[in-house]
Amino acid sequence: IPKLKCKIVAGSANNQLKEERHGDLLHKMGILYAPDYVINVGGAVDDADSFEKGGYNYERAIKKVARIYDNVRKVISIAKREGVPTYRAADVMVEERLERIRKIKRIGKSW
């Protein structure tokens, strides 16, 4: 990592960071890390569209895959807001999303 001369690490393989401390080091070096499970979800999202009503729809799937860009922006925004590395910000994004889902389920149960 100390030898890197780049601005962004956005690998296509899973687990780009061998250890969390590597994400901290990238952050300290001013290198943006795009968490793998945020940027590499396109294939899974595309495949999952086949389970939607009416089966696979290319246009719908592409719209969902295009949200990856928005999710990366959210991760960067959370990292800046919280002052944490992006690998941690991605976890915060997921936790916030899960909490919203839990609230919706609680509201649904109260009806």
The 8 nearest C-alpha neighbors of each residue, nearest first, counted from 0:
[[1, 2, 3, 25, 21, 24, 4, 28],
 [2, 0, 3, 28, 24, 4, 25, 21],
 [3, 1, 0, 4, 5, 28, 25, 24],
 [4, 2, 0, 1, 5, 6, 30, 25],
 [5, 3, 2, 6, 1, 30, 0, 7],
 [6, 4, 3, 7, 30, 8, 31, 2],
 [5, 7, 30, 31, 8, 4, 29, 32],
 [8, 6, 31, 30, 5, 32, 9, 33],
 [9, 7, 32, 10, 33, 31, 30, 6],
 [10, 8, 33, 32, 7, 11, 35, 34],
 [11, 9, 12, 8, 15, 35, 33, 13],
 [10, 12, 39, 13, 9, 35, 38, 15],
 [13, 11, 10, 15, 14, 35, 39, 9],
 [14, 12, 15, 35, 11, 36, 10, 39],
 [13, 15, 16, 17, 12, 35, 36, 34],
 [14, 16, 13, 17, 12, 10, 35, 34],
 [17, 15, 14, 18, 21, 22, 19, 20],
 [16, 18, 15, 14, 21, 19, 20, 22],
 [17, 19, 16, 20, 21, 22, 14, 15],
 [20, 18, 21, 22, 16, 23, 17, 86],
 [19, 21, 23, 22, 18, 24, 16, 17],
 [20, 22, 24, 19, 23, 18, 16, 25],
 [23, 21, 25, 19, 20, 24, 26, 86],
 [22, 24, 20, 26, 21, 25, 84, 27],
 [23, 25, 21, 27, 26, 22, 20, 28],
 [26, 24, 28, 30, 22, 27, 23, 21],
 [25, 27, 23, 29, 24, 28, 84, 30],
 [28, 26, 24, 29, 25, 23, 30, 84],
 [27, 29, 25, 26, 30, 24, 1, 23],
 [30, 28, 26, 27, 25, 31, 6, 24],
 [31, 29, 6, 25, 7, 28, 26, 32],
 [30, 32, 7, 6, 8, 29, 33, 26],
 [31, 33, 8, 7, 34, 9, 85, 30],
 [32, 34, 9, 8, 35, 31, 38, 85],
 [35, 33, 37, 86, 36, 32, 38, 89],
 [34, 36, 38, 37, 39, 13, 33, 14],
 [35, 37, 39, 34, 38, 40, 13, 14],
 [36, 38, 35, 34, 39, 40, 71, 67],
 [37, 39, 35, 36, 40, 67, 34, 33],
 [40, 38, 36, 35, 41, 37, 11, 42],
 [39, 41, 43, 42, 38, 44, 37, 36],
 [42, 40, 44, 64, 43, 39, 45, 38],
 [43, 41, 45, 44, 40, 46, 39, 64],
 [42, 44, 46, 45, 40, 41, 47, 39],
 [45, 43, 41, 47, 42, 46, 40, 64],
 [44, 46, 42, 60, 43, 48, 47, 41],
 [47, 45, 43, 48, 44, 49, 42, 55],
 [48, 46, 44, 49, 45, 50, 43, 51],
 [49, 47, 50, 55, 51, 46, 45, 60],
 [48, 50, 55, 54, 47, 51, 46, 56],
 [51, 49, 48, 47, 54, 52, 55, 53],
 [52, 50, 48, 54, 49, 53, 55, 47],
 [53, 51, 54, 50, 49, 55, 48, 56],
 [54, 52, 51, 55, 56, 49, 50, 48],
 [55, 53, 49, 51, 52, 50, 56, 48],
 [54, 56, 49, 48, 57, 51, 53, 50],
 [57, 55, 59, 58, 60, 54, 48, 49],
 [56, 58, 60, 59, 61, 55, 45, 48],
 [57, 59, 61, 60, 56, 62, 63, 55],
 [60, 58, 62, 56, 61, 57, 63, 48],
 [59, 61, 57, 63, 45, 62, 58, 48],
 [60, 62, 64, 58, 63, 59, 65, 57],
 [63, 61, 65, 59, 60, 64, 58, 66],
 [62, 64, 60, 65, 61, 66, 59, 44],
 [65, 63, 61, 41, 66, 62, 67, 60],
 [64, 66, 62, 67, 63, 61, 68, 69],
 [67, 65, 69, 68, 64, 63, 70, 62],
 [68, 66, 70, 65, 69, 64, 38, 71],
 [67, 69, 71, 66, 70, 65, 72, 38],
 [70, 68, 72, 66, 67, 71, 73, 65],
 [69, 71, 73, 67, 72, 68, 74, 66],
 [70, 72, 74, 68, 73, 69, 67, 75],
 [71, 73, 69, 75, 70, 74, 76, 68],
 [74, 72, 70, 76, 71, 75, 77, 69],
 [73, 75, 71, 77, 89, 76, 72, 88],
 [74, 76, 78, 72, 73, 77, 79, 85],
 [75, 77, 73, 79, 74, 78, 80, 72],
 [76, 78, 80, 74, 79, 75, 88, 81],
 [79, 77, 83, 88, 75, 81, 85, 76],
 [78, 80, 82, 76, 77, 81, 75, 83],
 [81, 79, 77, 78, 82, 76, 83, 75],
 [80, 82, 78, 83, 79, 77, 88, 76],
 [83, 81, 79, 78, 80, 84, 77, 88],
 [82, 84, 78, 81, 87, 85, 88, 79],
 [85, 83, 26, 86, 87, 78, 23, 88],
 [86, 84, 88, 87, 78, 89, 32, 74],
 [87, 85, 89, 88, 84, 34, 22, 90],
 [86, 88, 90, 85, 89, 84, 83, 91],
 [87, 89, 85, 91, 78, 90, 74, 86],
 [90, 88, 92, 86, 74, 87, 91, 85],
 [89, 91, 93, 87, 88, 92, 94, 86],
 [90, 92, 88, 94, 89, 93, 95, 87],
 [93, 91, 89, 95, 90, 94, 88, 96],
 [92, 94, 96, 90, 91, 95, 97, 89],
 [95, 93, 91, 97, 96, 92, 90, 98],
 [96, 94, 98, 92, 93, 97, 91, 99],
 [95, 97, 93, 99, 98, 94, 92, 100],
 [98, 96, 100, 94, 99, 95, 93, 101],
 [97, 99, 101, 95, 100, 96, 94, 102],
 [100, 98, 102, 96, 97, 101, 103, 95],
 [101, 99, 97, 103, 98, 102, 104, 96],
 [102, 100, 98, 104, 99, 103, 105, 97],
 [103, 101, 105, 99, 100, 104, 106, 98],
 [102, 104, 100, 106, 105, 101, 107, 99],
 [103, 105, 107, 101, 102, 106, 100, 108],
 [106, 104, 102, 108, 107, 103, 101, 109],
 [105, 107, 103, 109, 104, 108, 102, 110],
 [106, 108, 104, 105, 109, 110, 103, 102],
 [109, 107, 105, 106, 110, 104, 103, 102],
 [108, 110, 106, 107, 105, 104, 103, 102],
 [109, 108, 107, 106, 105, 104, 103, 102]]
